[in-house]
Amino acid sequence: MRILVTGGAGFIGSHLCEELLGCGHEVWALDDLSTGRLENLRTFERQPRFRFLEGNVMDSRWSTAWWPRATGSTTWRRRSGSSTCWRTPCAP
Ligand SMILES: NC(=O)c1ccc[n+]([C@@H]2O[C@H](COP(=O)([O-])OP(=O)(O)OC[C@H]3O[C@@H](n4cnc5c(N)ncnc54)[C@H](O)[C@@H]3O)[C@@H](O)[C@H]2O)c1
């Protein structure tokens, strides 16, 4: 499955990316680097199944360009706490 992880360069998001890559998924991490760090992606950034996208999730370009191309997604809502939302079941 191709999964878009928002906040993927953050503490929780980067661990989620690593876990999903370990499960055999293709992972796209979207992050505006407001608090996240590219350093959090270092251990897997060269994996061919991983792609980093720098941008704000609120930018409508992401919803039209990337969301439709992902088959699964996770969402992290900073203000309201953790929220993981799968559009499709987690299976490679
Ligand atoms: N070593 C540790 O134990 C450790 C280290 C860091 C954090 N923490 C804890 O983890 C929790 C926080 O972790 P987290 O992963 O939620 O925070 P985080 O700030 O690391 O992750 C949020 C990510 O979302 C990104 N982001 C925010 N708004 C965005 C937007 N509009 N568009 C795109 N990207 C956006 C940020 O750049 C960041 O990468 C806290 O409880 C903190 O204390 C623990």
The ligand as an ORCA input file, in Angstrom:
! r2SCAN-3c Opt
* xyz 0 1
  N      12.612     11.145     22.947
  C      11.347     11.321     23.293
  O      10.795     10.625     24.121
  C      10.543     12.402     22.628
  C      11.132     13.187     21.644
  C      10.332     14.156     21.003
  C       9.005     14.306     21.384
  N       8.481     13.524     22.363
  C       7.067     13.634     22.752
  O       6.273     13.297     21.623
  C       5.115     14.143     21.616
  C       5.079     15.013     20.386
  O       5.510     14.297     19.257
  P       4.912     14.677     17.863
  O       5.442     13.688     16.908
  O       3.464     14.884     17.957
  O       5.451     16.134     17.648
  P       6.315     16.630     16.499
  O       6.295     18.136     16.584
  O       7.611     15.960     16.563
  O       5.498     16.131     15.184
  C       4.552     16.895     14.511
  C       5.034     17.002     13.069
  O       4.034     17.617     12.295
  C       4.630     18.600     11.477
  N       3.576     19.556     11.177
  C       2.894     20.364     12.027
  N       1.976     21.088     11.377
  C       2.060     20.706     10.070
  C       1.357     21.100      8.899
  N       0.374     22.018      8.939
  N       1.691     20.534      7.713
  C       2.665     19.600      7.660
  N       3.364     19.188      8.741
  C       3.068     19.741      9.941
  C       5.776     19.140     12.280
  O       6.791     19.751     11.504
  C       6.275     17.861     12.952
  O       7.230     17.200     12.149
  C       5.205     15.017     22.835
  O       4.451     14.416     23.852
  C       6.694     15.025     23.141
  O       6.950     15.305     24.478
  C       9.237     12.560     22.969
*
